[in-house]
């Protein structure tokens, strides 16, 4: 028996940063649940390839390009997408990159510290993108007084690591940004939540042997003894995007096999 709250038929979703990895995993699941998805990427060719894969599975998908670290480009992309794709129900912001570098060179080590430009680059790709996407699509959702926003953060937002200061700060920023925006938009019936994934390597970006090695190495640091599967993040996003989560806002859900507990 189907559960109606999880039915996404007739819903339209924009996913920024969904041509590969976690974003693509979310797009595949939402499309499988019946949603029409618009896949955004800095590279239009990559977004088109991902959209074509969804169409080949029988789903409905289109592609668009945008630089999510630049507000003017996101505004342009949002305007064009809303005109061609139609009213949105869900926005998923999943641009990000796990870039690591020390603040300064440490004694006995050769790696130089990050420059100011590198700091801004890491923060922009992991935090500013959530702001620019919400800024670009926000007026549309507020006018409709309806919508669900999902920001992809990361477990680094809860647990920092050496040589990952900019990345951890940005991911923590996404968590606080999500909470604040949830309060800001709650009176207009717009929900804002976040997902904080742990280790989710993309099998399409590595050999099967490399993926099995990553899985085996996770036994020593992940209580559930493996890395995550991209579909699992998609299933969590489906819950947050659907009517099943109609009373959920301002929350960040870790999905990491228990890694942040040890």
C-alpha positions as CSV (number, residue, x, y, z in Angstrom):
1,X,0.0,0.0,0.0
2,X,1.4,3.4,-1.1
3,X,1.9,6.1,1.5
4,X,0.3,9.3,0.1
5,X,2.5,11.7,2.0
6,X,5.6,10.5,0.1
7,X,4.0,10.9,-3.3
8,X,5.8,13.6,-5.2
9,X,3.7,13.5,-8.4
10,X,3.0,17.0,-9.7
11,X,5.8,18.6,-7.5
12,X,8.6,20.6,-9.2
13,X,12.1,20.6,-7.7
14,X,15.1,22.7,-8.5
15,X,18.4,21.2,-7.4
16,X,21.5,23.4,-7.6
17,X,24.7,21.3,-7.7
18,X,23.1,18.0,-8.7
19,X,25.0,16.9,-11.8
20,X,26.9,14.3,-9.7
21,X,27.4,13.0,-6.2
22,X,25.0,13.7,-3.4
23,X,23.0,16.2,-5.4
24,X,22.4,13.7,-8.2
25,X,21.5,11.0,-5.7
26,X,18.8,13.3,-4.3
27,X,17.6,14.1,-7.8
28,X,17.3,10.5,-8.8
29,X,15.2,9.6,-5.7
30,X,12.9,12.6,-6.0
31,X,12.3,11.8,-9.7
32,X,11.6,8.2,-8.8
33,X,9.0,9.4,-6.4
34,X,7.2,11.3,-9.2
35,X,8.7,14.8,-9.0
36,X,9.7,16.8,-12.0
37,X,13.3,17.9,-11.4
38,X,15.5,20.7,-12.7
39,X,19.2,19.9,-12.4
40,X,21.5,22.8,-12.0
41,X,25.3,22.8,-12.4
42,X,28.1,25.2,-13.2
43,X,28.7,23.0,-16.3
44,X,25.5,22.7,-18.4
45,X,26.8,19.6,-20.2
46,X,27.1,17.7,-16.9
47,X,23.6,18.8,-15.8
48,X,22.2,17.7,-19.2
49,X,23.8,14.3,-18.8
50,X,22.3,13.8,-15.4
51,X,18.9,15.0,-16.6
52,X,19.1,12.6,-19.6
53,X,19.8,9.7,-17.2
54,X,16.6,10.5,-15.3
55,X,14.6,10.7,-18.5
56,X,16.0,7.4,-19.6
57,X,14.6,5.9,-16.3
58,X,11.2,7.3,-17.2
59,X,11.4,10.4,-15.0
60,X,10.9,14.1,-16.0
61,X,14.0,16.3,-15.9
62,X,15.5,19.4,-17.4
63,X,18.9,21.0,-17.0
64,X,20.2,24.5,-16.3
65,X,23.5,26.2,-15.6
66,X,24.4,28.6,-12.8
67,X,27.4,29.7,-10.7
68,X,25.9,29.4,-7.2
69,X,28.7,31.4,-5.7
70,X,27.6,34.5,-7.6
71,X,24.3,36.1,-6.7
72,X,23.8,37.8,-10.0
73,X,24.2,34.6,-11.9
74,X,21.8,32.7,-9.6
75,X,19.3,35.5,-10.0
76,X,19.6,35.1,-13.8
77,X,19.3,31.3,-13.6
78,X,16.3,31.4,-11.3
79,X,14.4,33.9,-13.5
80,X,15.0,31.8,-16.6
81,X,14.1,28.5,-14.9
82,X,10.9,29.8,-13.3
83,X,9.8,31.1,-16.7
84,X,10.6,27.9,-18.6
85,X,10.0,25.2,-15.9
86,X,7.1,26.8,-14.0
87,X,6.3,27.3,-10.3
88,X,8.6,25.4,-7.9
89,X,7.6,23.5,-4.8
90,X,11.1,22.5,-3.5
91,X,14.6,23.9,-3.7
92,X,17.6,21.8,-2.9
93,X,21.0,23.6,-2.4
94,X,23.7,21.0,-2.7
95,X,26.8,22.8,-4.0
96,X,29.9,22.0,-2.0
97,X,33.4,20.6,-2.0
98,X,35.4,19.1,0.8
99,X,38.5,21.3,0.4
100,X,41.1,21.2,3.1
101,X,44.1,23.4,3.9
102,X,45.8,24.6,7.1
103,X,45.4,28.2,8.2
104,X,49.2,28.6,8.3
105,X,52.1,26.3,7.6
106,X,52.7,24.1,10.6
107,X,56.2,23.3,12.1
108,X,57.7,20.2,10.5
109,X,55.3,20.2,7.6
110,X,55.6,21.5,4.1
111,X,52.0,22.5,3.2
112,X,51.6,26.2,3.1
113,X,48.7,28.0,4.8
114,X,45.7,29.2,2.9
115,X,45.5,32.5,1.2
116,X,42.6,35.0,1.8
117,X,41.4,34.1,-1.7
118,X,41.4,30.4,-0.9
119,X,39.4,31.0,2.3
120,X,36.8,33.0,0.5
121,X,36.6,30.3,-2.3
122,X,36.0,27.5,0.2
123,X,33.4,29.5,2.2
124,X,31.6,30.6,-1.0
125,X,31.3,27.2,-2.5
126,X,30.1,25.7,0.8
127,X,28.1,28.5,2.4
128,X,27.5,31.5,0.2
129,X,25.8,29.2,-2.3
130,X,23.0,28.5,0.1
131,X,22.5,32.3,0.5
132,X,22.5,33.0,-3.2
133,X,20.1,30.2,-4.0
134,X,17.6,31.2,-1.3
135,X,18.0,34.8,-2.3
136,X,17.3,34.0,-5.9
137,X,14.3,31.7,-5.4
138,X,13.0,33.2,-2.1
139,X,10.7,35.8,-3.6
140,X,9.0,33.1,-5.6
141,X,8.3,30.9,-2.6
142,X,7.3,33.9,-0.4
143,X,4.8,35.0,-3.0
144,X,3.3,31.5,-3.2
145,X,3.4,31.1,0.6
146,X,4.4,27.5,0.0
147,X,7.6,25.5,-0.4
148,X,10.3,23.4,1.1
149,X,14.0,24.2,1.1
150,X,16.8,21.7,1.8
151,X,20.3,22.8,2.3
152,X,23.1,20.3,2.2
153,X,25.6,20.9,5.0
154,X,28.0,18.2,6.3
155,X,29.1,16.5,9.5
156,X,32.1,18.9,9.5
157,X,29.5,21.5,10.7
158,X,29.4,19.5,14.0
159,X,32.9,18.3,14.2
160,X,35.9,20.1,12.9
161,X,39.2,18.6,11.7
162,X,42.8,19.7,11.3
163,X,43.4,21.6,8.0
164,X,39.7,21.9,7.4
165,X,38.9,25.2,9.2
166,X,37.3,27.0,6.3
167,X,35.3,24.0,5.3
168,X,34.1,23.2,8.8
169,X,33.2,26.9,9.4
170,X,31.2,27.0,6.2
171,X,29.3,23.8,6.9
172,X,28.5,25.0,10.4
173,X,27.3,28.2,8.8
174,X,24.9,26.3,6.7
175,X,23.4,24.8,9.8
176,X,22.9,28.2,11.5
177,X,21.7,29.7,8.2
178,X,19.1,27.0,7.9
179,X,17.8,27.6,11.5
180,X,17.6,31.4,11.0
181,X,15.9,31.2,7.6
182,X,13.4,28.6,8.9
183,X,12.2,31.2,11.5
184,X,12.3,34.0,8.9
185,X,10.1,32.1,6.5
186,X,7.9,30.0,8.8
187,X,5.1,32.6,8.9
188,X,4.8,32.2,5.1
189,X,4.5,28.4,5.3
190,X,7.9,27.7,3.9
191,X,10.0,25.0,5.6
192,X,13.8,25.1,5.6
193,X,15.8,22.1,6.7
194,X,19.3,20.7,6.3
195,X,21.0,17.4,5.7
196,X,24.6,16.8,7.0
197,X,26.1,13.8,5.2
198,X,29.1,11.9,6.3
199,X,31.2,9.9,3.9
200,X,29.3,9.4,0.6
201,X,31.8,8.6,-2.2
202,X,30.4,8.7,-5.7
203,X,30.9,5.3,-7.4
204,X,30.7,7.0,-10.8
205,X,33.8,9.0,-9.9
206,X,36.0,6.0,-9.0
207,X,36.7,2.4,-10.0
208,X,34.8,-0.4,-8.3
209,X,38.0,-1.4,-6.5
210,X,38.5,2.1,-5.1
211,X,34.9,2.1,-3.8
212,X,35.3,-1.3,-2.1
213,X,38.5,0.0,-0.5
214,X,36.8,3.1,0.8
215,X,34.0,0.9,2.2
216,X,36.5,-1.4,3.9
217,X,38.5,1.5,5.4
218,X,35.3,2.9,6.9
219,X,35.0,-0.1,9.3
220,X,37.5,1.5,11.7
221,X,35.8,4.9,11.9
222,X,32.1,4.4,11.2
223,X,30.0,2.5,13.7
224,X,27.8,1.0,11.0
225,X,31.0,-0.2,9.3
226,X,30.7,1.3,5.8
227,X,30.4,4.5,3.8
228,X,27.0,5.8,2.7
229,X,25.2,5.1,-0.5
230,X,24.0,8.2,-2.4
231,X,20.5,6.8,-2.6
232,X,20.3,7.0,1.2
233,X,20.7,10.7,1.2
234,X,18.1,10.9,-1.5
235,X,15.6,9.0,0.7
236,X,16.2,11.4,3.6
237,X,15.7,14.4,1.2
238,X,12.5,12.8,0.0
239,X,11.2,12.8,3.5
240,X,12.1,16.4,4.1
241,X,10.7,17.5,0.8
242,X,7.4,15.6,1.2
243,X,4.2,16.2,3.1
244,X,5.5,13.6,5.6
245,X,7.7,16.3,7.0
246,X,5.0,19.0,7.0
247,X,5.6,19.8,10.7
248,X,9.4,19.8,10.4
249,X,11.5,23.0,9.9
250,X,14.8,24.4,11.1
251,X,16.3,21.0,11.6
252,X,19.6,19.4,10.4
253,X,19.7,15.7,10.1
254,X,23.1,13.9,10.2
255,X,23.4,10.8,8.0
256,X,26.8,9.4,8.7
257,X,26.5,5.8,10.0
258,X,27.1,7.1,13.6
259,X,30.5,8.6,12.8
260,X,29.9,11.8,14.8
261,X,29.2,9.7,17.9
262,X,32.7,8.3,18.3
